């Protein structure tokens, strides 16, 4: 059976609907990622370490 056999099919409108839905989803995902990228800090620096305990002290001793 060939594709050009002239049989009735609804692939045209259904394919258009799927392509349009994928396009809308792509636009929404791009907008969401742009908003998230704008909220990121300019640089990622490691967190500052607290001062090291003095000799003989444990960090959680009162």
PDBQT receptor file of N, H, CA, C and O in Angstrom, charges set to zero:
ATOM      1  N   UNK A   1       0.849  -1.169   0.000  1.00  0.00    +0.000 N 
ATOM      2  CA  UNK A   1       0.000   0.000   0.000  1.00  0.00    +0.000 C 
ATOM      3  C   UNK A   1       0.896   1.234   0.000  1.00  0.00    +0.000 C 
ATOM      4  O   UNK A   1       1.794   1.337   0.835  1.00  0.00    +0.000 OA
ATOM      5  N   UNK A   2       0.675   2.154  -0.902  1.00  0.00    +0.000 N 
ATOM      6  H   UNK A   2      -0.055   2.070  -1.581  1.00  0.00    +0.000 HD
ATOM      7  CA  UNK A   2       1.513   3.349  -0.981  1.00  0.00    +0.000 C 
ATOM      8  C   UNK A   2       0.845   4.513  -0.263  1.00  0.00    +0.000 C 
ATOM      9  O   UNK A   2      -0.357   4.490   0.000  1.00  0.00    +0.000 OA
ATOM     10  N   UNK A   3       1.630   5.517   0.047  1.00  0.00    +0.000 N 
ATOM     11  H   UNK A   3       2.606   5.536  -0.167  1.00  0.00    +0.000 HD
ATOM     12  CA  UNK A   3       1.110   6.688   0.737  1.00  0.00    +0.000 C 
ATOM     13  C   UNK A   3       0.228   7.535  -0.169  1.00  0.00    +0.000 C 
ATOM     14  O   UNK A   3      -0.650   8.247   0.317  1.00  0.00    +0.000 OA
ATOM     15  N   UNK A   4       0.449   7.470  -1.484  1.00  0.00    +0.000 N 
ATOM     16  H   UNK A   4       1.162   6.891  -1.879  1.00  0.00    +0.000 HD
ATOM     17  CA  UNK A   4      -0.318   8.272  -2.427  1.00  0.00    +0.000 C 
ATOM     18  C   UNK A   4      -1.511   7.505  -2.984  1.00  0.00    +0.000 C 
ATOM     19  O   UNK A   4      -1.946   7.775  -4.103  1.00  0.00    +0.000 OA
ATOM     20  N   UNK A   5      -2.037   6.570  -2.234  1.00  0.00    +0.000 N 
ATOM     21  H   UNK A   5      -1.683   6.351  -1.325  1.00  0.00    +0.000 HD
ATOM     22  CA  UNK A   5      -3.117   5.747  -2.754  1.00  0.00    +0.000 C 
ATOM     23  C   UNK A   5      -4.467   6.455  -2.745  1.00  0.00    +0.000 C 
ATOM     24  O   UNK A   5      -5.441   5.929  -3.283  1.00  0.00    +0.000 OA
ATOM     25  N   UNK A   6      -4.539   7.640  -2.143  1.00  0.00    +0.000 N 
ATOM     26  H   UNK A   6      -3.748   8.067  -1.706  1.00  0.00    +0.000 HD
ATOM     27  CA  UNK A   6      -5.781   8.396  -2.181  1.00  0.00    +0.000 C 
ATOM     28  C   UNK A   6      -6.756   8.026  -1.077  1.00  0.00    +0.000 C 
ATOM     29  O   UNK A   6      -7.911   8.448  -1.124  1.00  0.00    +0.000 OA
ATOM     30  N   UNK A   7      -6.340   7.269  -0.105  1.00  0.00    +0.000 N 
ATOM     31  H   UNK A   7      -5.402   6.926  -0.066  1.00  0.00    +0.000 HD
ATOM     32  CA  UNK A   7      -7.216   6.908   1.006  1.00  0.00    +0.000 C 
ATOM     33  C   UNK A   7      -7.497   8.104   1.891  1.00  0.00    +0.000 C 
ATOM     34  O   UNK A   7      -6.710   9.049   1.946  1.00  0.00    +0.000 OA
ATOM     35  N   UNK A   8      -8.625   8.059   2.582  1.00  0.00    +0.000 N 
ATOM     36  H   UNK A   8      -9.265   7.291   2.537  1.00  0.00    +0.000 HD
ATOM     37  CA  UNK A   8      -8.959   9.179   3.464  1.00  0.00    +0.000 C 
ATOM     38  C   UNK A   8      -8.157   9.075   4.752  1.00  0.00    +0.000 C 
ATOM     39  O   UNK A   8      -7.968   7.997   5.316  1.00  0.00    +0.000 OA
ATOM     40  N   UNK A   9      -7.699  10.225   5.189  1.00  0.00    +0.000 N 
ATOM     41  H   UNK A   9      -7.852  11.100   4.731  1.00  0.00    +0.000 HD
ATOM     42  CA  UNK A   9      -6.866  10.267   6.385  1.00  0.00    +0.000 C 
ATOM     43  C   UNK A   9      -7.028  11.618   7.056  1.00  0.00    +0.000 C 
ATOM     44  O   UNK A   9      -7.274  12.619   6.384  1.00  0.00    +0.000 OA
ATOM     45  N   UNK A  10      -6.895  11.654   8.343  1.00  0.00    +0.000 N 
ATOM     46  H   UNK A  10      -6.694  10.840   8.889  1.00  0.00    +0.000 HD
ATOM     47  CA  UNK A  10      -6.965  12.920   9.065  1.00  0.00    +0.000 C 
ATOM     48  C   UNK A  10      -5.580  13.304   9.591  1.00  0.00    +0.000 C 
ATOM     49  O   UNK A  10      -5.465  14.013  10.590  1.00  0.00    +0.000 OA
ATOM     50  N   UNK A  11      -4.550  12.841   8.924  1.00  0.00    +0.000 N 
ATOM     51  H   UNK A  11      -4.644  12.265   8.112  1.00  0.00    +0.000 HD
ATOM     52  CA  UNK A  11      -3.191  13.142   9.383  1.00  0.00    +0.000 C 
ATOM     53  C   UNK A  11      -2.858  14.614   9.206  1.00  0.00    +0.000 C 
ATOM     54  O   UNK A  11      -2.072  15.147   9.989  1.00  0.00    +0.000 OA
ATOM     55  N   UNK A  12      -3.407  15.280   8.237  1.00  0.00    +0.000 N 
ATOM     56  H   UNK A  12      -4.046  14.847   7.601  1.00  0.00    +0.000 HD
ATOM     57  CA  UNK A  12      -3.115  16.691   7.997  1.00  0.00    +0.000 C 
ATOM     58  C   UNK A  12      -3.534  17.571   9.158  1.00  0.00    +0.000 C 
ATOM     59  O   UNK A  12      -2.679  18.232   9.748  1.00  0.00    +0.000 OA
ATOM     60  N   UNK A  13      -4.808  17.610   9.513  1.00  0.00    +0.000 N 
ATOM     61  H   UNK A  13      -5.502  17.072   9.034  1.00  0.00    +0.000 HD
ATOM     62  CA  UNK A  13      -5.236  18.443  10.635  1.00  0.00    +0.000 C 
ATOM     63  C   UNK A  13      -4.656  17.982  11.976  1.00  0.00    +0.000 C 
ATOM     64  O   UNK A  13      -4.315  18.806  12.825  1.00  0.00    +0.000 OA
ATOM     65  N   UNK A  14      -4.549  16.681  12.160  1.00  0.00    +0.000 N 
ATOM     66  H   UNK A  14      -4.827  16.012  11.470  1.00  0.00    +0.000 HD
ATOM     67  CA  UNK A  14      -3.988  16.162  13.410  1.00  0.00    +0.000 C 
ATOM     68  C   UNK A  14      -2.504  16.509  13.523  1.00  0.00    +0.000 C 
ATOM     69  O   UNK A  14      -2.029  16.875  14.598  1.00  0.00    +0.000 OA
ATOM     70  N   UNK A  15      -1.787  16.395  12.429  1.00  0.00    +0.000 N 
ATOM     71  H   UNK A  15      -2.173  16.098  11.556  1.00  0.00    +0.000 HD
ATOM     72  CA  UNK A  15      -0.368  16.763  12.428  1.00  0.00    +0.000 C 
ATOM     73  C   UNK A  15      -0.180  18.243  12.693  1.00  0.00    +0.000 C 
ATOM     74  O   UNK A  15       0.737  18.633  13.415  1.00  0.00    +0.000 OA
ATOM     75  N   UNK A  16      -1.045  19.077  12.111  1.00  0.00    +0.000 N 
ATOM     76  H   UNK A  16      -1.789  18.760  11.524  1.00  0.00    +0.000 HD
ATOM     77  CA  UNK A  16      -0.977  20.520  12.358  1.00  0.00    +0.000 C 
ATOM     78  C   UNK A  16      -1.226  20.820  13.831  1.00  0.00    +0.000 C 
ATOM     79  O   UNK A  16      -0.528  21.647  14.418  1.00  0.00    +0.000 OA
ATOM     80  N   UNK A  17      -2.197  20.170  14.428  1.00  0.00    +0.000 N 
ATOM     81  H   UNK A  17      -2.764  19.498  13.952  1.00  0.00    +0.000 HD
ATOM     82  CA  UNK A  17      -2.495  20.376  15.843  1.00  0.00    +0.000 C 
ATOM     83  C   UNK A  17      -1.299  19.997  16.716  1.00  0.00    +0.000 C 
ATOM     84  O   UNK A  17      -0.955  20.721  17.651  1.00  0.00    +0.000 OA
ATOM     85  N   UNK A  18      -0.673  18.875  16.414  1.00  0.00    +0.000 N 
ATOM     86  H   UNK A  18      -0.952  18.287  15.655  1.00  0.00    +0.000 HD
ATOM     87  CA  UNK A  18       0.487  18.432  17.200  1.00  0.00    +0.000 C 
ATOM     88  C   UNK A  18       1.642  19.418  17.056  1.00  0.00    +0.000 C 
ATOM     89  O   UNK A  18       2.304  19.746  18.040  1.00  0.00    +0.000 OA
ATOM     90  N   UNK A  19       1.886  19.890  15.837  1.00  0.00    +0.000 N 
ATOM     91  H   UNK A  19       1.348  19.623  15.038  1.00  0.00    +0.000 HD
ATOM     92  CA  UNK A  19       2.972  20.848  15.611  1.00  0.00    +0.000 C 
ATOM     93  C   UNK A  19       2.687  22.153  16.346  1.00  0.00    +0.000 C 
ATOM     94  O   UNK A  19       3.591  22.731  16.949  1.00  0.00    +0.000 OA
ATOM     95  N   UNK A  20       1.443  22.623  16.303  1.00  0.00    +0.000 N 
ATOM     96  H   UNK A  20       0.708  22.153  15.814  1.00  0.00    +0.000 HD
ATOM     97  CA  UNK A  20       1.087  23.854  17.012  1.00  0.00    +0.000 C 
ATOM     98  C   UNK A  20       1.244  23.686  18.527  1.00  0.00    +0.000 C 
ATOM     99  O   UNK A  20       1.742  24.592  19.195  1.00  0.00    +0.000 OA
ATOM    100  N   UNK A  21       0.829  22.549  19.073  1.00  0.00    +0.000 N 
ATOM    101  H   UNK A  21       0.424  21.813  18.531  1.00  0.00    +0.000 HD
ATOM    102  CA  UNK A  21       0.984  22.299  20.508  1.00  0.00    +0.000 C 
ATOM    103  C   UNK A  21       2.459  22.241  20.909  1.00  0.00    +0.000 C 
ATOM    104  O   UNK A  21       2.842  22.756  21.959  1.00  0.00    +0.000 OA
ATOM    105  N   UNK A  22       3.267  21.625  20.085  1.00  0.00    +0.000 N 
ATOM    106  H   UNK A  22       2.956  21.207  19.232  1.00  0.00    +0.000 HD
ATOM    107  CA  UNK A  22       4.709  21.585  20.373  1.00  0.00    +0.000 C 
ATOM    108  C   UNK A  22       5.315  22.984  20.310  1.00  0.00    +0.000 C 
ATOM    109  O   UNK A  22       6.187  23.315  21.113  1.00  0.00    +0.000 OA
ATOM    110  N   UNK A  23       4.867  23.801  19.374  1.00  0.00    +0.000 N 
ATOM    111  H   UNK A  23       4.158  23.533  18.722  1.00  0.00    +0.000 HD
ATOM    112  CA  UNK A  23       5.351  25.174  19.271  1.00  0.00    +0.000 C 
ATOM    113  C   UNK A  23       4.988  25.988  20.506  1.00  0.00    +0.000 C 
ATOM    114  O   UNK A  23       5.825  26.719  21.036  1.00  0.00    +0.000 OA
ATOM    115  N   UNK A  24       3.739  25.865  20.971  1.00  0.00    +0.000 N 
ATOM    116  H   UNK A  24       3.060  25.271  20.541  1.00  0.00    +0.000 HD
ATOM    117  CA  UNK A  24       3.309  26.585  22.170  1.00  0.00    +0.000 C 
ATOM    118  C   UNK A  24       4.104  26.122  23.382  1.00  0.00    +0.000 C 
ATOM    119  O   UNK A  24       4.544  26.942  24.188  1.00  0.00    +0.000 OA
ATOM    120  N   UNK A  25       4.291  24.809  23.516  1.00  0.00    +0.000 N 
ATOM    121  H   UNK A  25       3.934  24.143  22.861  1.00  0.00    +0.000 HD
ATOM    122  CA  UNK A  25       5.068  24.284  24.645  1.00  0.00    +0.000 C 
ATOM    123  C   UNK A  25       6.507  24.794  24.605  1.00  0.00    +0.000 C 
ATOM    124  O   UNK A  25       7.077  25.111  25.649  1.00  0.00    +0.000 OA
ATOM    125  N   UNK A  26       7.093  24.876  23.426  1.00  0.00    +0.000 N 
ATOM    126  H   UNK A  26       6.630  24.619  22.578  1.00  0.00    +0.000 HD
ATOM    127  CA  UNK A  26       8.467  25.365  23.295  1.00  0.00    +0.000 C 
ATOM    128  C   UNK A  26       8.562  26.833  23.705  1.00  0.00    +0.000 C 
ATOM    129  O   UNK A  26       9.489  27.221  24.417  1.00  0.00    +0.000 OA
ATOM    130  N   UNK A  27       7.612  27.644  23.260  1.00  0.00    +0.000 N 
ATOM    131  H   UNK A  27       6.859  27.329  22.682  1.00  0.00    +0.000 HD
ATOM    132  CA  UNK A  27       7.622  29.061  23.624  1.00  0.00    +0.000 C 
ATOM    133  C   UNK A  27       7.488  29.226  25.138  1.00  0.00    +0.000 C 
ATOM    134  O   UNK A  27       8.192  30.039  25.736  1.00  0.00    +0.000 OA
ATOM    135  N   UNK A  28       6.599  28.468  25.754  1.00  0.00    +0.000 N 
ATOM    136  H   UNK A  28       6.027  27.807  25.268  1.00  0.00    +0.000 HD
ATOM    137  CA  UNK A  28       6.425  28.563  27.208  1.00  0.00    +0.000 C 
ATOM    138  C   UNK A  28       7.675  28.114  27.958  1.00  0.00    +0.000 C 
ATOM    139  O   UNK A  28       8.047  28.724  28.960  1.00  0.00    +0.000 OA
ATOM    140  N   UNK A  29       8.322  27.061  27.483  1.00  0.00    +0.000 N 
ATOM    141  H   UNK A  29       8.020  26.566  26.669  1.00  0.00    +0.000 HD
ATOM    142  CA  UNK A  29       9.551  26.597  28.131  1.00  0.00    +0.000 C 
ATOM    143  C   UNK A  29      10.675  27.625  27.998  1.00  0.00    +0.000 C 
ATOM    144  O   UNK A  29      11.432  27.836  28.945  1.00  0.00    +0.000 OA
ATOM    145  N   UNK A  30      10.789  28.256  26.852  1.00  0.00    +0.000 N 
ATOM    146  H   UNK A  30      10.173  28.085  26.083  1.00  0.00    +0.000 HD
ATOM    147  CA  UNK A  30      11.829  29.265  26.653  1.00  0.00    +0.000 C 
ATOM    148  C   UNK A  30      11.587  30.456  27.575  1.00  0.00    +0.000 C 
ATOM    149  O   UNK A  30      12.527  30.968  28.184  1.00  0.00    +0.000 OA
ATOM    150  N   UNK A  31      10.339  30.901  27.682  1.00  0.00    +0.000 N 
ATOM    151  H   UNK A  31       9.576  30.485  27.188  1.00  0.00    +0.000 HD
ATOM    152  CA  UNK A  31      10.030  32.032  28.571  1.00  0.00    +0.000 C 
ATOM    153  C   UNK A  31      10.355  31.681  30.014  1.00  0.00    +0.000 C 
ATOM    154  O   UNK A  31      10.907  32.506  30.742  1.00  0.00    +0.000 OA
ATOM    155  N   UNK A  32      10.019  30.465  30.437  1.00  0.00    +0.000 N 
ATOM    156  H   UNK A  32       9.570  29.794  29.846  1.00  0.00    +0.000 HD
ATOM    157  CA  UNK A  32      10.283  30.040  31.810  1.00  0.00    +0.000 C 
ATOM    158  C   UNK A  32      11.789  30.005  32.083  1.00  0.00    +0.000 C 
ATOM    159  O   UNK A  32      12.243  30.481  33.124  1.00  0.00    +0.000 OA
ATOM    160  N   UNK A  33      12.559  29.447  31.157  1.00  0.00    +0.000 N 
ATOM    161  H   UNK A  33      12.191  29.060  30.311  1.00  0.00    +0.000 HD
ATOM    162  CA  UNK A  33      14.007  29.354  31.370  1.00  0.00    +0.000 C 
ATOM    163  C   UNK A  33      14.655  30.738  31.356  1.00  0.00    +0.000 C 
ATOM    164  O   UNK A  33      15.607  30.965  32.103  1.00  0.00    +0.000 OA
ATOM    165  N   UNK A  34      14.174  31.665  30.536  1.00  0.00    +0.000 N 
ATOM    166  H   UNK A  34      13.400  31.480  29.929  1.00  0.00    +0.000 HD
ATOM    167  CA  UNK A  34      14.709  33.022  30.546  1.00  0.00    +0.000 C 
ATOM    168  C   UNK A  34      14.459  33.685  31.894  1.00  0.00    +0.000 C 
ATOM    169  O   UNK A  34      15.339  34.368  32.419  1.00  0.00    +0.000 OA
ATOM    170  N   UNK A  35      13.272  33.493  32.458  1.00  0.00    +0.000 N 
ATOM    171  H   UNK A  35      12.557  32.939  32.032  1.00  0.00    +0.000 HD
ATOM    172  CA  UNK A  35      12.968  34.075  33.771  1.00  0.00    +0.000 C 
ATOM    173  C   UNK A  35      13.875  33.481  34.837  1.00  0.00    +0.000 C 
ATOM    174  O   UNK A  35      14.337  34.203  35.721  1.00  0.00    +0.000 OA
ATOM    175  N   UNK A  36      14.136  32.191  34.774  1.00  0.00    +0.000 N 
ATOM    176  H   UNK A  36      13.760  31.604  34.057  1.00  0.00    +0.000 HD
ATOM    177  CA  UNK A  36      15.016  31.551  35.765  1.00  0.00    +0.000 C 
ATOM    178  C   UNK A  36      16.463  32.021  35.616  1.00  0.00    +0.000 C 
ATOM    179  O   UNK A  36      17.162  32.212  36.611  1.00  0.00    +0.000 OA
ATOM    180  N   UNK A  37      16.907  32.205  34.385  1.00  0.00    +0.000 N 
ATOM    181  H   UNK A  37      16.340  32.050  33.576  1.00  0.00    +0.000 HD
ATOM    182  CA  UNK A  37      18.279  32.663  34.169  1.00  0.00    +0.000 C 
ATOM    183  C   UNK A  37      18.481  34.084  34.676  1.00  0.00    +0.000 C 
ATOM    184  O   UNK A  37      19.564  34.421  35.155  1.00  0.00    +0.000 OA
ATOM    185  N   UNK A  38      17.459  34.916  34.577  1.00  0.00    +0.000 N 
ATOM    186  H   UNK A  38      16.580  34.642  34.188  1.00  0.00    +0.000 HD
ATOM    187  CA  UNK A  38      17.568  36.287  35.068  1.00  0.00    +0.000 C 
ATOM    188  C   UNK A  38      17.684  36.339  36.582  1.00  0.00    +0.000 C 
ATOM    189  O   UNK A  38      18.240  37.298  37.117  1.00  0.00    +0.000 OA
ATOM    190  N   UNK A  39      17.173  35.329  37.290  1.00  0.00    +0.000 N 
ATOM    191  H   UNK A  39      16.722  34.550  36.855  1.00  0.00    +0.000 HD
ATOM    192  CA  UNK A  39      17.221  35.309  38.754  1.00  0.00    +0.000 C 
ATOM    193  C   UNK A  39      18.524  34.743  39.298  1.00  0.00    +0.000 C 
ATOM    194  O   UNK A  39      18.758  34.802  40.505  1.00  0.00    +0.000 OA
ATOM    195  N   UNK A  40      19.372  34.199  38.446  1.00  0.00    +0.000 N 
ATOM    196  H   UNK A  40      19.182  34.151  37.465  1.00  0.00    +0.000 HD
ATOM    197  CA  UNK A  40      20.626  33.631  38.918  1.00  0.00    +0.000 C 
ATOM    198  C   UNK A  40      21.588  34.728  39.342  1.00  0.00    +0.000 C 
ATOM    199  O   UNK A  40      21.574  35.821  38.775  1.00  0.00    +0.000 OA
ATOM    200  N   UNK A  41      22.431  34.443  40.345  1.00  0.00    +0.000 N 
ATOM    201  H   UNK A  41      22.442  33.555  40.805  1.00  0.00    +0.000 HD
ATOM    202  CA  UNK A  41      23.441  35.437  40.727  1.00  0.00    +0.000 C 
ATOM    203  C   UNK A  41      24.499  35.564  39.630  1.00  0.00    +0.000 C 
ATOM    204  O   UNK A  41      24.672  34.643  38.831  1.00  0.00    +0.000 OA
ATOM    205  N   UNK A  42      25.214  36.707  39.583  1.00  0.00    +0.000 N 
ATOM    206  H   UNK A  42      25.074  37.455  40.232  1.00  0.00    +0.000 HD
ATOM    207  CA  UNK A  42      26.216  36.903  38.535  1.00  0.00    +0.000 C 
ATOM    208  C   UNK A  42      27.366  35.904  38.606  1.00  0.00    +0.000 C 
ATOM    209  O   UNK A  42      27.953  35.565  37.579  1.00  0.00    +0.000 OA
ATOM    210  N   UNK A  43      27.691  35.432  39.801  1.00  0.00    +0.000 N 
ATOM    211  H   UNK A  43      27.214  35.708  40.636  1.00  0.00    +0.000 HD
ATOM    212  CA  UNK A  43      28.764  34.440  39.924  1.00  0.00    +0.000 C 
ATOM    213  C   UNK A  43      28.454  33.508  41.086  1.00  0.00    +0.000 C 
ATOM    214  O   UNK A  43      27.740  33.863  42.023  1.00  0.00    +0.000 OA
ATOM    215  N   UNK A  44      28.997  32.339  40.998  1.00  0.00    +0.000 N 
ATOM    216  H   UNK A  44      29.578  32.051  40.237  1.00  0.00    +0.000 HD
ATOM    217  CA  UNK A  44      28.824  31.344  42.050  1.00  0.00    +0.000 C 
ATOM    218  C   UNK A  44      30.141  31.206  42.795  1.00  0.00    +0.000 C 
ATOM    219  O   UNK A  44      31.069  30.546  42.328  1.00  0.00    +0.000 OA
ATOM    220  N   UNK A  45      30.208  31.834  43.950  1.00  0.00    +0.000 N 
ATOM    221  H   UNK A  45      29.454  32.370  44.329  1.00  0.00    +0.000 HD
ATOM    222  CA  UNK A  45      31.419  31.757  44.759  1.00  0.00    +0.000 C 
ATOM    223  C   UNK A  45      31.176  30.757  45.883  1.00  0.00    +0.000 C 
ATOM    224  O   UNK A  45      30.052  30.634  46.370  1.00  0.00    +0.000 OA
ATOM    225  N   UNK A  46      32.223  30.041  46.300  1.00  0.00    +0.000 N 
ATOM    226  H   UNK A  46      33.136  30.142  45.904  1.00  0.00    +0.000 HD
ATOM    227  CA  UNK A  46      32.025  29.074  47.375  1.00  0.00    +0.000 C 
ATOM    228  C   UNK A  46      31.640  29.786  48.669  1.00  0.00    +0.000 C 
ATOM    229  O   UNK A  46      32.078  30.911  48.906  1.00  0.00    +0.000 OA
ATOM    230  N   UNK A  47      30.832  29.148  49.503  1.00  0.00    +0.000 N 
ATOM    231  H   UNK A  47      30.477  28.234  49.310  1.00  0.00    +0.000 HD
ATOM    232  CA  UNK A  47      30.438  29.787  50.756  1.00  0.00    +0.000 C 
ATOM    233  C   UNK A  47      31.647  29.988  51.667  1.00  0.00    +0.000 C 
ATOM    234  O   UNK A  47      32.588  29.193  51.658  1.00  0.00    +0.000 OA
ATOM    235  N   UNK A  48      31.607  31.055  52.448  1.00  0.00    +0.000 N 
ATOM    236  H   UNK A  48      30.843  31.701  52.456  1.00  0.00    +0.000 HD
ATOM    237  CA  UNK A  48      32.717  31.324  53.356  1.00  0.00    +0.000 C 
ATOM    238  C   UNK A  48      32.715  30.295  54.480  1.00  0.00    +0.000 C 
ATOM    239  O   UNK A  48      31.667  29.945  55.023  1.00  0.00    +0.000 OA
ATOM    240  N   UNK A  49      33.908  29.821  54.815  1.00  0.00    +0.000 N 
ATOM    241  H   UNK A  49      34.759  30.105  54.374  1.00  0.00    +0.000 HD
ATOM    242  CA  UNK A  49      34.057  28.848  55.880  1.00  0.00    +0.000 C 
ATOM    243  C   UNK A  49      34.153  29.578  57.216  1.00  0.00    +0.000 C 
ATOM    244  O   UNK A  49      34.807  30.618  57.301  1.00  0.00    +0.000 OA
ATOM    245  N   UNK A  50      33.512  29.050  58.266  1.00  0.00    +0.000 N 
ATOM    246  H   UNK A  50      32.982  28.206  58.197  1.00  0.00    +0.000 HD
ATOM    247  CA  UNK A  50      33.665  29.677  59.586  1.00  0.00    +0.000 C 
ATOM    248  C   UNK A  50      35.102  29.518  60.071  1.00  0.00    +0.000 C 
ATOM    249  O   UNK A  50      35.833  28.646  59.602  1.00  0.00    +0.000 OA
ATOM    250  N   UNK A  51      35.494  30.360  61.006  1.00  0.00    +0.000 N 
ATOM    251  H   UNK A  51      34.899  31.068  61.388  1.00  0.00    +0.000 HD
ATOM    252  CA  UNK A  51      36.849  30.287  61.546  1.00  0.00    +0.000 C 
ATOM    253  C   UNK A  51      37.109  28.905  62.122  1.00  0.00    +0.000 C 
ATOM    254  O   UNK A  51      36.224  28.286  62.711  1.00  0.00    +0.000 OA
ATOM    255  N   UNK A  52      38.323  28.436  61.945  1.00  0.00    +0.000 N 
ATOM    256  H   UNK A  52      39.043  28.939  61.466  1.00  0.00    +0.000 HD
ATOM    257  CA  UNK A  52      38.705  27.123  62.457  1.00  0.00    +0.000 C 
ATOM    258  C   UNK A  52      38.773  27.183  63.980  1.00  0.00    +0.000 C 
ATOM    259  O   UNK A  52      39.203  28.194  64.535  1.00  0.00    +0.000 OA
ATOM    260  N   UNK A  53      38.353  26.113  64.669  1.00  0.00    +0.000 N 
ATOM    261  H   UNK A  53      38.003  25.292  64.218  1.00  0.00    +0.000 HD
ATOM    262  CA  UNK A  53      38.433  26.112  66.140  1.00  0.00    +0.000 C 
ATOM    263  C   UNK A  53      39.891  26.111  66.605  1.00  0.00    +0.000 C 
ATOM    264  O   UNK A  53      40.783  25.637  65.902  1.00  0.00    +0.000 OA
ATOM    265  N   UNK A  54      40.111  26.652  67.806  1.00  0.00    +0.000 N 
ATOM    266  H   UNK A  54      39.386  27.037  68.377  1.00  0.00    +0.000 HD
ATOM    267  CA  UNK A  54      41.458  26.683  68.383  1.00  0.00    +0.000 C 
ATOM    268  C   UNK A  54      41.914  25.266  68.687  1.00  0.00    +0.000 C 
ATOM    269  O   UNK A  54      41.107  24.337  68.710  1.00  0.00    +0.000 OA
ATOM    270  N   UNK A  55      43.207  25.105  68.919  1.00  0.00    +0.000 N 
ATOM    271  H   UNK A  55      43.863  25.860  68.900  1.00  0.00    +0.000 HD
ATOM    272  CA  UNK A  55      43.763  23.783  69.202  1.00  0.00    +0.000 C 
ATOM    273  C   UNK A  55      43.065  23.148  70.399  1.00  0.00    +0.000 C 
ATOM    274  O   UNK A  55      42.898  23.784  71.440  1.00  0.00    +0.000 OA
ATOM    275  N   UNK A  56      42.664  21.907  70.246  1.00  0.00    +0.000 N 
ATOM    276  H   UNK A  56      42.800  21.391  69.401  1.00  0.00    +0.000 HD
ATOM    277  CA  UNK A  56      42.085  21.155  71.357  1.00  0.00    +0.000 C 
ATOM    278  C   UNK A  56      40.595  21.347  71.510  1.00  0.00    +0.000 C 
ATOM    279  O   UNK A  56      39.985  20.624  72.297  1.00  0.00    +0.000 OA
ATOM    280  N   UNK A  57      39.972  22.269  70.813  1.00  0.00    +0.000 N 
ATOM    281  H   UNK A  57      40.467  22.857  70.174  1.00  0.00    +0.000 HD
ATOM    282  CA  UNK A  57      38.531  22.462  70.920  1.00  0.00    +0.000 C 
ATOM    283  C   UNK A  57      37.826  21.692  69.815  1.00  0.00    +0.000 C 
ATOM    284  O   UNK A  57      38.301  21.622  68.681  1.00  0.00    +0.000 OA
ATOM    285  N   UNK A  58      36.699  21.125  70.163  1.00  0.00    +0.000 N 
ATOM    286  H   UNK A  58      36.313  21.182  71.084  1.00  0.00    +0.000 HD
ATOM    287  CA  UNK A  58      35.897  20.506  69.132  1.00  0.00    +0.000 C 
ATOM    288  C   UNK A  58      34.878  21.522  68.627  1.00  0.00    +0.000 C 
ATOM    289  O   UNK A  58      34.457  22.384  69.398  1.00  0.00    +0.000 OA
ATOM    290  N   UNK A  59      34.471  21.456  67.380  1.00  0.00    +0.000 N 
ATOM    291  H   UNK A  59      34.813  20.756  66.753  1.00  0.00    +0.000 HD
ATOM    292  CA  UNK A  59      33.594  22.477  66.809  1.00  0.00    +0.000 C 
ATOM    293  C   UNK A  59      32.239  22.587  67.497  1.00  0.00    +0.000 C 
ATOM    294  O   UNK A  59      31.640  23.662  67.504  1.00  0.00    +0.000 OA
ATOM    295  N   UNK A  60      31.734  21.465  68.091  1.00  0.00    +0.000 N 
ATOM    296  H   UNK A  60      32.221  20.592  68.085  1.00  0.00    +0.000 HD
ATOM    297  CA  UNK A  60      30.418  21.525  68.703  1.00  0.00    +0.000 C 
ATOM    298  C   UNK A  60      30.476  21.512  70.228  1.00  0.00    +0.000 C 
ATOM    299  O   UNK A  60      29.482  21.178  70.873  1.00  0.00    +0.000 OA
ATOM    300  N   UNK A  61      31.609  21.865  70.816  1.00  0.00    +0.000 N 
ATOM    301  H   UNK A  61      32.417  22.136  70.292  1.00  0.00    +0.000 HD
ATOM    302  CA  UNK A  61      31.723  21.942  72.264  1.00  0.00    +0.000 C 
ATOM    303  C   UNK A  61      31.135  23.274  72.741  1.00  0.00    +0.000 C 
ATOM    304  O   UNK A  61      31.332  24.299  72.089  1.00  0.00    +0.000 OA
ATOM    305  N   UNK A  62      30.409  23.272  73.883  1.00  0.00    +0.000 N 
ATOM    306  H   UNK A  62      30.249  22.439  74.413  1.00  0.00    +0.000 HD
ATOM    307  CA  UNK A  62      29.816  24.519  74.382  1.00  0.00    +0.000 C 
ATOM    308  C   UNK A  62      30.819  25.491  74.917  1.00  0.00    +0.000 C 
ATOM    309  O   UNK A  62      30.448  26.576  75.366  1.00  0.00    +0.000 OA
TER     310      UNK A  62
